[in-house]
Amino acid sequence: MPLERLFAMHPGQRTFRRDWGNDLVFLLLNAVLIRLGLLAIVAATIFAAALIVPASLQTTIGDLPVWAQLPLVIVLSDLGFYWTHRMFHAVPWLWRFHAVHHSIEELDWLAAARVHPLDQIVTKGVALLPVVALGFSEWVIGIYALLYQWQSVFIHANLCIGFRPFRLLVASPEFHHWHHSNDREARDRNFAGQLSFLDALFGTLHMPRERLPQTYGLDRPMQQRYAMQMIYPFVSDSDDQYRPAVLPGLEKPALQTVAAHPPFASERPEPADVADAETVGVLSSRDAAAHR
């Protein structure tokens, strides 16, 4: 919080910004659910790896020095994170869970806590699968977990830090804030959790040099209450606030007629640019679905 006061990306944003209390509830209540889910995945992975992965391979990897294991762990886990995160944007019923995280409209360090537990369990679980299965040492996995947690808080923070000249290598607040931006050109970009070069490698990097993201959130704002956001994926329409698919081979859904409001939507009017785009018939699939 002191760093956010000194190096704010958005200096006018209050320390206790809108819906700060809602995200504090996420921080306090979700931690236990997520840890229990991850423990179950890790236990199942250890059991399955004992049957599938050669013990000699696990021993060889576990005997590597820490300085050699840690970079491998970060790359392997972030590859899993990247593709799982990208899938949560591409598959409509998965997006319903991930939309909870993207419903936040002002980013700060606490924004990292607003995530549906099933979203977090699956994404982190997949990231941990190769790390646990291949026999990396517990110390290295522990160091990685601390680094991941720190960077997760850091990249959501209201900080104007871009890591130049390493902006294309390591994820920064600048990098991840674009992922949360509701600018059309920034949608479905910057999926990596720690290594921004993965997005450069797979063609999903978006970091303009001359400007920073200004607005965040969904086309149709979600109700800002913990209980409603927890049940949101189970009661919303499968296409509600759907973002265009970006996985290779998947096409964007066709433009459909605007109809009713989605569940739990606020009564705020749509941004002017969305209305203008609609009048000329140039409306993205996500915009159209969000207006149903």
TIGU-837095 format. One record per residue: x, y, z of N, C-alpha, C, CB in turn; residue in one letter. Coordinates in steps of 0.02 Angstrom, whole numbers. Glycine has a CB too. Example, Ala and Ser with C-alpha at 12.3 -4.5 7.8 and 13.67 -1.06 7.14 Angstrom:
! residues 2
    npx    npy    npz   capx   capy   capz    cpx    cpy    cpz   cbpx   cbpy   cbpz code
    660   -284    390    615   -225    390    660   -165    390    565   -224    452    A
    642   -112    354    684    -53    357    645      2    394    704    -30    286    S
END
This chain:
! residues 292
    npx    npy    npz   capx   capy   capz    cpx    cpy    cpz   cbpx   cbpy   cbpz code
     40    -61      0      0      0      0     42     64      0    -46      0     60    M
     98     66     38    141    125     32    170    134    -38    199    121     82    P
    188     78    -71    214     83   -139    161    110   -186    239     14   -163    L
     98     90   -176     44    115   -218     34    190   -209    -20     78   -202    E
     49    217   -152     45    289   -142    103    325   -176     45    306    -67    R
    162    294   -177    221    326   -204    226    319   -280    283    297   -172    L
    206    262   -307    215    247   -379    149    225   -411    269    193   -389    F
     97    262   -399     30    241   -422     24    246   -498    -23    284   -390    A
     -5    195   -528    -23    198   -599    -82    246   -609    -40    128   -626    M
   -128    244   -560   -186    289   -561   -186    329   -496   -254    249   -571    H
   -152    385   -494   -144    423   -431   -209    444   -398   -103    484   -445    P
   -262    452   -437   -325    474   -408   -365    419   -374   -367    504   -461    G
   -342    357   -379   -379    302   -349   -369    302   -273   -357    235   -379    Q
   -422    293   -236   -418    294   -163   -386    230   -137   -487    302   -133    R
   -354    234    -79   -325    175    -47   -379    122    -34   -289    194     19    T
   -435    143     -5   -491     98      5   -542    113    -50   -522    107     77    F
   -527     87   -108   -567    102   -168   -634     65   -164   -529     83   -233    R
   -675     76   -215   -740     44   -217   -734    -32   -211   -776     63   -282    R
   -778    -61   -173   -783   -134   -165   -721   -165   -134   -796   -166   -233    D
   -682   -124    -99   -623   -150    -63   -644   -201    -11   -584    -92    -31    W
   -699   -186     25   -723   -232     76   -744   -299     48   -781   -201    113    G
   -774   -299    -11   -794   -362    -43   -733   -406    -57   -832   -348   -109    N
   -679   -376    -81   -619   -414    -96   -583   -437    -32   -571   -373   -139    D
   -591   -400     22   -564   -422     86   -599   -486    109   -572   -367    139    L
   -664   -491     96   -701   -553    111   -674   -611     70   -777   -543     98    V
   -661   -599      6   -630   -651    -36   -564   -674     -6   -619   -625   -108    F
   -523   -627     15   -457   -643     43   -464   -687    105   -419   -579     60    L
   -511   -671    148   -518   -706    212   -553   -774    206   -555   -663    261    L
   -602   -779    161   -641   -840    157   -617   -890    105   -712   -822    143    L
   -589   -865     50   -571   -910     -5   -507   -949      8   -563   -872    -68    N
   -462   -922     50   -397   -953     60   -402  -1026     82   -357   -913    113    A
   -447  -1041    129   -455  -1109    154   -481  -1155     99   -502  -1111    215    V
   -532  -1133     62   -560  -1174      9   -508  -1190    -44   -620  -1138    -23    L
   -469  -1140    -64   -419  -1149   -117   -364  -1196    -93   -389  -1082   -138    I
   -341  -1188    -31   -288  -1231     -6   -311  -1304      0   -264  -1206     63    R
   -372  -1314     21   -398  -1383     26   -401  -1415    -44   -467  -1383     59    L
   -425  -1376    -92   -428  -1402   -160   -360  -1419   -189   -463  -1353   -205    G
   -312  -1375   -177   -244  -1386   -202   -211  -1446   -168   -201  -1324   -193    L
   -223  -1454   -104   -196  -1512    -68   -222  -1577    -98   -214  -1509      7    L
   -286  -1578   -116   -315  -1638   -147   -282  -1652   -215   -390  -1630   -156    A
   -271  -1599   -254   -239  -1608   -320   -167  -1632   -312   -241  -1543   -360    I
   -130  -1603   -266    -60  -1622   -254    -56  -1695   -231    -27  -1576   -203    V
   -100  -1715   -186   -101  -1784   -161   -115  -1833   -218   -153  -1792   -104    A
   -165  -1816   -259   -181  -1860   -316   -124  -1863   -366   -245  -1835   -351    A
    -89  -1807   -376    -33  -1805   -423     24  -1848   -398     -9  -1734   -433    T
     40  -1843   -333     94  -1884   -304     78  -1958   -312    104  -1867   -229    I
     16  -1977   -300     -4  -2047   -306      2  -2071   -379    -76  -2057   -281    F
    -24  -2030   -425    -21  -2050   -496     50  -2051   -523    -64  -2002   -538    A
     91  -2002   -501    161  -1999   -525    201  -2059   -503    194  -1935   -500    A
    186  -2086   -443    221  -2144   -419    209  -2205   -463    200  -2160   -348    A
    152  -2205   -498    135  -2260   -542    159  -2249   -614     61  -2272   -542    L
    166  -2186   -633    179  -2170   -704    250  -2146   -717    130  -2118   -727    I
    274  -2101   -676    339  -2069   -688    395  -2113   -660    341  -1998   -656    V
    446  -2128   -700    502  -2169   -675    535  -2137   -614    554  -2179   -730    P
    549  -2178   -564    580  -2153   -502    649  -2124   -517    585  -2209   -450    A
    684  -2153   -566    751  -2128   -583    748  -2057   -609    784  -2174   -635    S
    695  -2040   -648    687  -1972   -674    674  -1924   -616    630  -1969   -726    L
    630  -1943   -570    615  -1900   -513    677  -1888   -471    560  -1932   -470    Q
    717  -1941   -461    779  -1934   -421    828  -1888   -455    811  -2003   -410    T
    835  -1895   -521    882  -1852   -558    862  -1779   -553    885  -1874   -632    T
    798  -1765   -562    775  -1695   -559    780  -1669   -487    702  -1690   -584    I
    762  -1709   -438    764  -1687   -368    834  -1675   -343    732  -1738   -325    G
    884  -1706   -375    954  -1698   -354    988  -1638   -387    994  -1760   -371    D
    955  -1605   -434    984  -1545   -465    990  -1490   -413    940  -1522   -525    L
   1040  -1446   -420   1046  -1390   -373    985  -1344   -378   1110  -1351   -386    P
    973  -1307   -325    915  -1263   -322    916  -1212   -379    913  -1226   -255    V
    975  -1185   -396    980  -1134   -448    961  -1162   -516   1051  -1107   -451    W
    966  -1229   -525    945  -1260   -588    872  -1279   -587    989  -1321   -603    A
    847  -1301   -529    777  -1322   -524    728  -1264   -529    767  -1359   -459    Q
    745  -1209   -495    696  -1154   -489    675  -1125   -557    725  -1099   -447    L
    721  -1110   -603    699  -1085   -669    655  -1136   -706    760  -1068   -712    P
    672  -1200   -700    631  -1252   -732    560  -1253   -704    664  -1320   -725    L
    556  -1248   -638    490  -1248   -605    449  -1188   -628    499  -1247   -529    V
    479  -1130   -631    443  -1069   -651    417  -1075   -722    487  -1007   -643    I
    460  -1099   -768    439  -1105   -838    385  -1157   -847    500  -1122   -882    V
    394  -1217   -817    345  -1270   -824    277  -1250   -795    370  -1334   -791    L
    279  -1222   -735    216  -1204   -702    181  -1147   -739    229  -1184   -630    S
    220  -1099   -765    187  -1043   -799    161  -1064   -867    236   -985   -807    D
    191  -1114   -898    162  -1141   -959     93  -1171   -945    208  -1194   -990    L
     89  -1209   -890     24  -1237   -871    -26  -1183   -853     32  -1285   -812    G
     -2  -1132   -818    -45  -1076   -799    -70  -1040   -862     -8  -1027   -753    F
    -25  -1026   -908    -43   -990   -970   -100  -1024  -1007     19   -983  -1016    Y
    -92  -1089  -1021   -142  -1122  -1062   -207  -1134  -1024   -114  -1189  -1087    W
   -203  -1146   -960   -265  -1153   -921   -302  -1087   -917   -250  -1179   -850    T
   -265  -1033   -904   -294   -966   -901   -326   -949   -969   -240   -913   -882    H
   -291   -965  -1022   -318   -950  -1089   -381   -990  -1102   -265   -966  -1143    R
   -383  -1052  -1077   -442  -1093  -1086   -502  -1064  -1048   -428  -1164  -1062    M
   -489  -1035   -989   -543  -1004   -951   -572   -944   -987   -519   -983   -881    F
   -536   -914  -1033   -562   -860  -1074   -598   -887  -1136   -506   -813  -1094    H
   -577   -945  -1160   -602   -969  -1224   -664  -1012  -1219   -548  -1009  -1258    A
   -674  -1047  -1163   -730  -1092  -1155   -785  -1057  -1115   -708  -1158  -1120    V
   -845  -1050  -1143   -898  -1010  -1111   -913  -1029  -1039   -960  -1015  -1150    P
   -920  -1094  -1024   -939  -1112   -956   -882  -1103   -907   -964  -1185   -953    W
   -819  -1105   -931   -763  -1089   -888   -758  -1013   -877   -697  -1116   -918    L
   -775   -975   -929   -773   -902   -923   -820   -877   -869   -791   -870   -990    W
   -875   -912   -858   -921   -891   -805   -887   -888   -737   -982   -938   -802    R
   -841   -935   -724   -803   -934   -662   -750   -879   -663   -769  -1003   -649    F
   -716   -872   -719   -662   -823   -723   -687   -752   -727   -618   -838   -783    H
   -749   -743   -750   -778   -676   -754   -781   -643   -686   -848   -679   -784    A
   -785   -682   -632   -786   -654   -565   -722   -614   -553   -793   -710   -511    V
   -666   -640   -574   -602   -605   -565   -599   -542   -607   -543   -651   -583    H
   -628   -545   -667   -627   -487   -712   -681   -435   -696   -633   -510   -783    H
   -723   -450   -647   -777   -403   -631   -751   -342   -593   -830   -438   -590    S
   -689   -344   -569   -662   -289   -530   -648   -229   -576   -597   -310   -493    I
   -664   -169   -553   -660   -110   -595   -605    -61   -574   -725    -75   -597    E
   -573    -74   -516   -516    -35   -494   -465    -84   -465   -536     19   -441    E
   -405    -86   -494   -355   -135   -474   -309   -108   -420   -314   -157   -534    L
   -295   -151   -371   -243   -138   -322   -219   -206   -296   -270    -93   -262    D
   -176   -205   -245   -147   -268   -221   -199   -319   -199   -100   -253   -163    W
   -257   -295   -174   -308   -340   -149   -349   -372   -206   -355   -303   -103    L
   -343   -344   -266   -382   -370   -323   -364   -443   -338   -371   -327   -385    A
   -303   -463   -321   -282   -532   -334   -325   -582   -296   -209   -541   -316    A
   -356   -560   -241   -395   -605   -199   -463   -620   -229   -403   -576   -130    A
   -488   -576   -272   -555   -587   -301   -551   -638   -357   -585   -521   -327    R
   -562   -699   -340   -561   -753   -389   -605   -809   -363   -488   -779   -403    V
   -645   -839   -407   -687   -894   -385   -642   -953   -366   -737   -915   -442    H
   -655   -986   -309   -609  -1039   -287   -601  -1096   -337   -634  -1068   -223    P
   -653  -1114   -374   -646  -1167   -424   -600  -1146   -480   -715  -1187   -451    L
   -604  -1083   -500   -558  -1055   -550   -486  -1062   -525   -575   -981   -565    D
   -474  -1040   -464   -406  -1039   -437   -379  -1110   -426   -403  -1000   -372    Q
   -421  -1154   -402   -399  -1223   -389   -378  -1257   -453   -456  -1264   -355    I
   -418  -1249   -506   -402  -1281   -570   -339  -1251   -600   -461  -1275   -619    V
   -336  -1184   -602   -279  -1150   -634   -214  -1165   -598   -291  -1075   -638    T
   -213  -1156   -533   -152  -1171   -494   -137  -1245   -494   -160  -1145   -422    K
   -189  -1287   -491   -179  -1359   -491   -144  -1383   -553   -244  -1394   -483    G
   -166  -1359   -611   -134  -1378   -674    -62  -1354   -676   -174  -1350   -734    V
    -50  -1293   -650     18  -1266   -649     64  -1309   -605     17  -1194   -623    A
     37  -1339   -553     78  -1379   -507     88  -1451   -530     47  -1379   -438    L
     45  -1475   -575     48  -1545   -595    118  -1568   -618      0  -1557   -651    L
    149  -1536   -668    214  -1560   -690    268  -1551   -637    236  -1524   -754    P
    262  -1499   -597    312  -1485   -546    313  -1540   -493    298  -1417   -513    V
    254  -1560   -470    249  -1612   -419    265  -1680   -449    179  -1613   -388    V
    239  -1694   -509    247  -1760   -539    320  -1776   -556    205  -1765   -601    A
    359  -1726   -576    427  -1738   -598    478  -1742   -541    447  -1684   -647    L
    456  -1730   -480    500  -1741   -424    544  -1682   -404    542  -1797   -438    G
    525  -1622   -421    564  -1564   -398    562  -1563   -321    536  -1497   -428    F
    614  -1538   -291    620  -1540   -218    568  -1496   -185    690  -1518   -197    S
    550  -1515   -123    500  -1477    -86    523  -1406    -73    484  -1512    -19    E
    588  -1396    -61    614  -1329    -49    604  -1284   -110    689  -1332    -32    W
    617  -1312   -169    609  -1272   -230    535  -1256   -242    638  -1311   -291    V
    492  -1304   -231    420  -1292   -239    397  -1239   -189    380  -1357   -230    I
    423  -1242   -128    406  -1191    -78    429  -1122    -98    436  -1210    -12    G
    490  -1116   -125    515  -1051   -148    472  -1026   -206    589  -1057   -171    I
    455  -1071   -252    413  -1051   -308    345  -1026   -284    404  -1110   -356    Y
    315  -1061   -234    250  -1041   -209    252   -971   -180    225  -1091   -156    A
    306   -954   -144    313   -887   -116    320   -835   -171    374   -884    -69    L
    361   -851   -222    370   -805   -278    305   -794   -316    424   -832   -327    L
    267   -848   -326    204   -843   -362    155   -799   -324    173   -913   -373    Y
    151   -810   -258    103   -771   -217    122   -698   -217    101   -798   -145    Q
    187   -683   -210    210   -614   -210    195   -581   -277    285   -610   -195    W
    210   -615   -331    201   -584   -397    127   -576   -413    235   -624   -451    Q
     85   -622   -390     13   -616   -401    -14   -553   -370    -23   -677   -373    S
      7   -537   -309    -14   -475   -276     16   -415   -313      8   -475   -202    V
     80   -420   -331    117   -365   -362     87   -344   -429    189   -385   -371    F
     71   -391   -472     49   -373   -540    -22   -345   -540     52   -434   -586    I
    -61   -356   -487   -127   -324   -482   -124   -256   -449   -175   -369   -443    H
    -68   -240   -417    -63   -178   -378    -67   -116   -423      2   -177   -339    A
    -88    -62   -393    -93      3   -428    -23     34   -430   -144     50   -392    N
     21      3   -469     90     24   -473    110     37   -546    136    -29   -443    L
    144     92   -557    168    109   -624    240     84   -631    164    186   -638    C
    247     18   -635    313    -14   -641    310    -61   -701    333    -52   -575    I
    354    -52   -749    351    -91   -810    409   -138   -821    347    -46   -867    G
    458   -139   -777    516   -185   -781    558   -174   -844    492   -256   -779    F
    558   -114   -873    601   -103   -930    674   -109   -908    588    -33   -961    R
    717   -142   -947    706   -170  -1014    683   -243  -1015    770   -165  -1054    P
    656   -268   -958    636   -338   -954    560   -345   -960    660   -368   -889    F
    527   -295   -988    454   -296   -992    428   -354  -1035    429   -230  -1021    R
    468   -378  -1082    447   -434  -1124    469   -501  -1097    474   -426  -1194    L
    497   -501  -1037    521   -563  -1006    481   -580   -943    595   -557   -988    L
    471   -530   -899    439   -542   -835    373   -503   -830    487   -521   -777    V
    321   -535   -804    256   -503   -796    261   -447   -744    203   -554   -775    A
    230   -391   -759    232   -332   -717    161   -305   -708    278   -277   -747    S
    150   -255   -664     84   -225   -660     60   -197   -728     85   -169   -609    P
    105   -165   -765     86   -140   -831     60   -196   -875    147   -106   -865    E
     95   -252   -876     76   -310   -916      8   -336   -896    129   -365   -909    F
     -3   -347   -831    -65   -379   -809   -124   -332   -808    -56   -410   -741    H
   -112   -267   -797   -167   -220   -799   -199   -219   -869   -144   -150   -780    H
   -159   -228   -921   -188   -231   -988   -233   -293   -994   -132   -234  -1041    W
   -217   -347   -960   -259   -406   -962   -328   -392   -933   -226   -464   -923    H
   -331   -347   -883   -395   -330   -852   -431   -272   -887   -385   -313   -779    H
   -397   -240   -934   -427   -183   -968   -489   -204  -1008   -376   -149  -1013    S
   -538   -159  -1011   -596   -175  -1053   -591   -142  -1122   -661   -153  -1019    N
   -531   -118  -1140   -520    -95  -1209   -527   -155  -1256   -449    -62  -1216    D
   -559   -145  -1313   -569   -200  -1359   -503   -230  -1383   -609   -176  -1419    R
   -453   -188  -1396   -390   -214  -1423   -351   -254  -1372   -348   -157  -1449    E
   -368   -247  -1308   -330   -281  -1255   -364   -345  -1232   -321   -235  -1196    A
   -422   -361  -1257   -459   -418  -1232   -425   -484  -1252   -530   -417  -1257    R
   -426   -531  -1205   -396   -597  -1217   -323   -592  -1236   -434   -634  -1272    D
   -287   -554  -1196   -215   -547  -1205   -180   -552  -1137   -198   -478  -1239    R
   -114   -563  -1138    -73   -563  -1078    -96   -614  -1026    -72   -493  -1046    N
    -92   -678  -1045   -117   -731  -1002    -66   -756   -951   -140   -789  -1044    F
     -3   -747   -962     48   -775   -917     43   -745   -848    119   -762   -946    A
     63   -785   -798     62   -761   -730    128   -731   -708     44   -817   -685    G
    183   -756   -735    249   -733   -714    296   -715   -772    282   -786   -673    Q
    288   -748   -829    335   -740   -884    299   -711   -945    368   -807   -902    L
    306   -647   -955    271   -614  -1011    295   -638  -1079    279   -539  -1006    S
    355   -667  -1083    380   -690  -1148    337   -747  -1175    453   -712  -1143    F
    300   -782  -1132    256   -835  -1157    201   -806  -1202    224   -874  -1098    L
    175   -748  -1183    126   -715  -1226    157   -691  -1291     93   -657  -1189    D
    219   -667  -1287    254   -648  -1349    264   -709  -1393    322   -615  -1332    A
    280   -766  -1362    292   -828  -1399    228   -854  -1433    320   -881  -1353    L
    172   -849  -1399    110   -877  -1425     64   -824  -1457     73   -911  -1370    F
     89   -764  -1466     52   -713  -1504     -4   -680  -1467     26   -743  -1564    G
     -1   -676  -1401    -55   -644  -1363    -31   -585  -1321    -90   -696  -1318    T
     27   -559  -1337     55   -503  -1298     24   -437  -1320    132   -500  -1305    L
      7   -395  -1270    -19   -328  -1285      8   -280  -1232    -98   -327  -1286    H
     57   -239  -1251     84   -188  -1207    106   -127  -1248    144   -216  -1166    M
     59    -83  -1264     77    -22  -1302    127     19  -1262     14     19  -1318    P
    175     49  -1298    228     87  -1264    206    156  -1241    286     94  -1310    R
    159    185  -1274    144    255  -1261     85    268  -1214    130    289  -1325    E
     53    216  -1189     -4    227  -1145    -14    169  -1098    -67    239  -1186    R
    -56    181  -1046    -72    131   -996   -148    120   -996    -48    154   -926    L
   -171     62   -972   -243     50   -970   -277     99   -922   -258    -22   -948    P
   -337    119   -939   -373    169   -899   -436    141   -866   -391    227   -941    Q
   -470     95   -898   -532     68   -870   -530     -8   -870   -594     94   -910    T
   -565    -37   -821   -562   -110   -812   -633   -138   -803   -518   -128   -751    Y
   -638   -203   -805   -701   -235   -790   -735   -265   -851   -746   -187   -758    G
   -798   -286   -841   -838   -319   -892   -881   -268   -929   -881   -373   -860    L
   -908   -289   -986   -954   -246  -1023  -1016   -231   -981   -974   -278  -1090    D
  -1040   -283   -948  -1099   -276   -905  -1076   -289   -833  -1157   -325   -925    R
  -1069   -237   -791  -1043   -247   -724  -1082   -299   -684  -1044   -181   -686    P
  -1046   -335   -643  -1074   -388   -601  -1089   -359   -532  -1025   -448   -596    M
  -1138   -387   -498  -1153   -364   -431  -1094   -377   -385  -1216   -398   -404    Q
  -1076   -326   -345  -1015   -329   -305  -1029   -354   -234   -983   -260   -302    Q
  -1052   -417   -229  -1063   -449   -165  -1035   -520   -168  -1139   -450   -147    R
   -997   -538   -116   -962   -603   -115  -1009   -661   -129   -927   -613    -48    Y
  -1065   -665    -93  -1110   -722   -100  -1137   -727   -171  -1167   -717    -50    A
  -1156   -670   -201  -1184   -670   -268  -1131   -689   -320  -1215   -602   -284    M
  -1070   -668   -309  -1016   -684   -355   -996   -758   -350   -956   -640   -343    Q
  -1004   -787   -291   -988   -858   -283  -1038   -902   -320   -988   -877   -209    M
  -1101   -882   -322  -1151   -923   -357  -1160   -901   -430  -1218   -919   -321    I
  -1130   -846   -449  -1138   -818   -516  -1126   -870   -572  -1091   -759   -526    Y
  -1072   -910   -570  -1060   -957   -625  -1114  -1009   -633   -994   -992   -614    P
  -1152  -1022   -580  -1203  -1075   -582  -1271  -1050   -602  -1207  -1109   -515    F
  -1281   -985   -602  -1348   -958   -617  -1348   -914   -679  -1374   -919   -559    V
  -1288   -896   -704  -1286   -852   -763  -1293   -892   -827  -1220   -813   -764    S
  -1314   -857   -880  -1317   -887   -946  -1247   -907   -967  -1350   -839   -997    D
  -1240   -962  -1004  -1173   -986  -1024  -1136   -936  -1067  -1179  -1052  -1060    S
  -1173   -894  -1103  -1140   -845  -1147  -1137   -775  -1115  -1176   -841  -1213    D
  -1161   -769  -1054  -1163   -704  -1022  -1093   -674  -1015  -1196   -710   -953    D
  -1084   -615  -1041  -1020   -579  -1037   -964   -621  -1068  -1003   -561   -965    Q
   -980   -659  -1119   -931   -703  -1150   -880   -664  -1190   -966   -755  -1194    Y
   -817   -682  -1182   -764   -652  -1221   -749   -696  -1282   -699   -642  -1179    R
   -727   -667  -1338   -713   -707  -1398   -660   -760  -1385   -691   -663  -1455    P
   -670   -819  -1414   -621   -872  -1407   -556   -854  -1442   -649   -938  -1436    A
   -500   -875  -1412   -436   -858  -1441   -392   -919  -1453   -400   -808  -1397    V
   -415   -978  -1435   -375  -1037  -1446   -372  -1054  -1520   -402  -1097  -1405    L
   -315  -1080  -1544   -310  -1098  -1615   -365  -1146  -1636   -242  -1129  -1630    P
   -397  -1131  -1691   -449  -1174  -1717   -519  -1158  -1693   -434  -1244  -1700    G
   -524  -1114  -1643   -590  -1095  -1618   -610  -1029  -1649   -590  -1090  -1540    L
   -669  -1026  -1676   -692   -964  -1707   -734   -924  -1658   -732   -980  -1771    E
   -737   -859  -1670   -779   -817  -1629   -852   -832  -1642   -764   -742  -1641    K
   -893   -832  -1590   -965   -843  -1602   -995   -788  -1643  -1002   -850  -1535    P
  -1048   -806  -1679  -1080   -758  -1724  -1114   -703  -1685  -1130   -793  -1770    A
  -1120   -645  -1717  -1156   -589  -1686  -1230   -606  -1680  -1146   -524  -1729    L
  -1256   -592  -1619  -1327   -607  -1609  -1364   -545  -1587  -1335   -663  -1557    Q
  -1429   -548  -1590  -1470   -490  -1574  -1467   -475  -1499  -1542   -501  -1596    T
  -1462   -411  -1482  -1462   -390  -1413  -1532   -400  -1385  -1439   -317  -1406    V
  -1535   -428  -1323  -1601   -439  -1293  -1602   -414  -1222  -1621   -513  -1295    A
  -1602   -459  -1174  -1612   -439  -1104  -1547   -431  -1067  -1655   -490  -1069    A
  -1552   -404  -1006  -1494   -397   -963  -1474   -464   -935  -1508   -346   -907    H
  -1409   -477   -922  -1389   -539   -890  -1405   -537   -816  -1314   -552   -901    P
  -1403   -596   -782  -1418   -598   -711  -1368   -557   -671  -1419   -669   -685    P
  -1391   -526   -617  -1349   -490   -570  -1316   -430   -601  -1297   -536   -542    F
  -1339   -406   -657  -1308   -347   -687  -1328   -285   -649  -1327   -340   -762    A
  -1284   -237   -647  -1302   -173   -616  -1343   -133   -666  -1239   -134   -593    S
  -1369    -78   -643  -1412    -38   -686  -1374     19   -720  -1469     -9   -647    E
  -1307     17   -717  -1269     70   -749  -1278     68   -824  -1196     66   -731    R
  -1281    125   -858  -1287    125   -931  -1225    100   -965  -1304    195   -957    P
  -1233     76  -1025  -1176     52  -1064  -1131    109  -1084  -1199     14  -1125    E
  -1064     97  -1091  -1020    149  -1116  -1041    173  -1185   -948    123  -1119    P
  -1027    236  -1200  -1049    265  -1263  -1019    230  -1323  -1031    338  -1266    A
   -956    207  -1315   -924    177  -1374   -957    112  -1393   -850    165  -1361    D
   -985     75  -1344  -1020     14  -1360  -1084     29  -1398  -1037    -26  -1296    V
  -1120     79  -1375  -1182     98  -1410  -1168    121  -1481  -1218    153  -1372    A
  -1115    161  -1489  -1097    185  -1555  -1079    128  -1602  -1040    234  -1552    D
  -1041     79  -1576  -1022     22  -1617  -1083    -17  -1639   -973    -23  -1579    A
  -1131    -23  -1594  -1190    -62  -1610  -1230    -30  -1666  -1234    -70  -1548    E
  -1233     36  -1666  -1274     70  -1717  -1247     61  -1787  -1278    144  -1701    T
  -1183     50  -1793  -1155     39  -1859  -1145    -34  -1875  -1089     76  -1866    V
  -1168    -78  -1829  -1165   -149  -1842  -1097   -179  -1832  -1186   -163  -1911    G
  -1053   -144  -1796   -986   -171  -1784   -981   -184  -1709   -929   -121  -1809    V
  -1007   -240  -1688  -1008   -257  -1617   -977   -326  -1608  -1081   -256  -1589    L
   -929   -331  -1564   -895   -395  -1554   -942   -445  -1524   -833   -386  -1511    S
   -924   -510  -1528   -965   -563  -1501   -974   -555  -1426   -936   -630  -1517    S
   -922   -534  -1392   -928   -526  -1320   -975   -469  -1302   -860   -513  -1289    R
   -973   -415  -1342  -1018   -358  -1330  -1091   -379  -1341  -1000   -299  -1376    D
  -1102   -416  -1395  -1170   -437  -1410  -1197   -481  -1355  -1172   -473  -1475    A
  -1157   -530  -1333  -1180   -575  -1281  -1192   -539  -1216  -1130   -631  -1270    A
  -1151   -490  -1202  -1158   -453  -1140  -1221   -412  -1138  -1099   -409  -1130    A
  -1251   -397  -1196  -1312   -357  -1199  -1376   -400  -1198  -1311   -315  -1261    H
  -1368   -467  -1199  -1428   -508  -1205  -1472   -499  -1144  -1410   -581  -1214    R
END
